[in-house]
Amino acid sequence: MKFKAEIDVMPHDALLDPQGKAVTQAMETIGLNEIQEVRIGRHIRLFVEAGDAATAASKVEEACKKMLANAIMESYSFSIEAV
């Protein structure tokens, strides 16, 4: 079976996010003062061949831990769906 994984990787809340800070300040400059505390992360989509959703999720978890996210600086979440 083929599964699609949607992964979001974000910096930990306790860490500074220079990109997010710059975007937050830019929002003020263009008159969008209501938008605050912007955090910039990554969105990753990938496809996994696996026998079932649990196996696919396990493979995605492994990919996140080993390559897609830096556990010291980032957190991640993902969803899996059959395609």
N, C-alpha and C positions, 0 to 999 in steps of 0.2 A: 504494500500500500504506500501511497505517497501522502506526506503531510506537509503542510505549510506552517512555518514558525514565524511569528512576529515578535521580535526582541527589542526591548527598550533598555538602553544603558545610560545611566545618569550618574553624575558625580555625587558622592556622599554629601548630605546636607551640611555636615560640619566643615567641609572643605570650601575654600574660596572658589568661585567660578568667574574668572575674569571675563569670559565671553558673555556670560549672563549679566554681569554687572554693566558691561558696555552697552548691551541691548537695553537694559533697564534705563540707563541714562539717556539713550537715544529716544526711548519712548517719551520721556519728559520733553525732549527737544521738539518732537513733532506733535506735542499737545495731548499725548495719551498718558496723563499723570495717573490715571486709574490703574494702569498696568505696572505691577511692582514685582520684585523678587523673581526675575526671570532666571531660569536655569537652562543651560544648553547641554543636550546629550546627543545620543545617536539612536537611530532606528535601523534595525537590520532585519531583512526578510530572507529566509532561506528555506529550502525544501529538503526533506529527509525521506529516504526510502526505509521503511521499517514494517515489521509484522503487525504492530498495533500502536496505539497512541502512547501507551506507557513507555514502550521502547523508544519511540521517537522523542518523547520528552526527556528521557534519560540521555539520549545522544545530544540533544540541544543543551541540556544542563552541563554536560561534559565540555561541549564547545565553548560555552560561556565561561566556565571556570578556567579552561586551559588557554583560551585565546581571545575571546571577544570582549571580556571585561577584566579590568585590573581590580582585584578584590580589595586592594589597599585603598584605592581611590574611588571606586565606582560600585554601584549596585545595579542589579538587572532584574528584569521580570520578562516573562514571555507567555505567549499563548500558542496552542497547537490546534490545527484543524485539518481534517482529512480533505484532500482535493481530488 
